[in-house]
Amino acid sequence: MYTLFSATGALDEIFEARSVNDSASILGDYLDVTNFIRHGYIRMANGTVLTFDDPDAAQLRASNINLGTYPQRINASGAIVGKNFSDTARMSHGFIATNLIPAH
């Protein structure tokens, strides 16, 4: 089966799928091209899409630099690890997020 989807349904986005877990939840990120900010998303098996931002990630526009949240992997229980995000000083950081996916 082959399914096409958009992270938010917006026409002005560039998005990537990065990981899928055993529950068929897809993890990725998308670029808000208007503001040049990356946001994370989870597309659940039922098609629901949740978007999220690391609360410490910079949400500022900078020339030719995509700031924001960069999730990388999702495990079977829905825990997410991020390769990095950039803060206001343009320093990269790792993060782990849990409990973003609602319980069934």
Residue pairs with C-beta under 8 A, 6 or more apart in sequence:
5 43
5 47
5 49
6 13
6 15
7 13
7 15
7 28
7 29
7 30
7 39
7 41
7 43
7 49
7 51
8 15
8 30
8 41
8 49
8 51
9 49
12 32
12 33
12 34
13 30
13 31
13 32
13 33
14 30
14 31
14 33
15 28
15 29
15 30
15 31
15 41
16 28
16 29
16 30
17 26
17 27
17 28
17 43
18 27
18 28
18 29
18 71
18 72
18 73
19 26
19 27
19 28
19 71
19 72
19 73
19 74
20 26
20 27
20 74
21 27
21 74
21 75
21 76
21 78
22 76
23 44
23 45
23 76
23 78
24 44
24 45
25 42
25 43
25 44
25 45
25 74
25 78
25 101
26 42
26 43
27 40
27 41
27 42
27 71
27 72
27 73
27 74
27 80
28 40
28 41
28 43
28 71
29 38
29 39
29 40
29 41
29 68
29 69
29 70
29 71
30 38
30 39
30 41
30 51
31 37
31 38
31 66
32 38
32 39
35 61
36 61
36 62
36 65
36 66
36 67
37 59
37 60
37 61
37 66
37 67
37 68
38 66
38 67
38 68
38 69
38 70
39 51
39 52
39 53
39 68
39 69
40 51
40 52
40 53
40 54
40 69
40 70
40 71
40 80
40 82
41 49
41 50
41 51
41 52
42 49
42 50
42 52
42 74
42 78
42 80
42 100
42 101
43 49
44 50
44 101
50 100
50 101
52 69
52 97
52 100
53 59
53 68
53 69
54 69
54 82
54 85
54 95
54 97
56 85
56 87
56 93
56 95
57 67
57 68
57 69
57 85
57 86
57 87
58 67
58 68
58 85
58 86
58 87
58 88
59 67
59 68
60 67
60 88
61 67
62 90
65 86
65 90
66 86
67 85
67 86
68 85
68 86
69 82
69 85
70 82
70 83
70 84
70 85
71 80
71 81
71 82
71 83
71 97
72 81
72 82
72 83
73 80
73 81
74 80
77 98
78 98
78 99
78 100
78 101
79 96
79 97
79 98
80 96
80 97
80 98
80 100
81 94
81 95
81 96
82 94
82 95
82 96
82 97
83 94
84 92
84 93
84 94
85 92
85 93
85 95
86 92
87 93
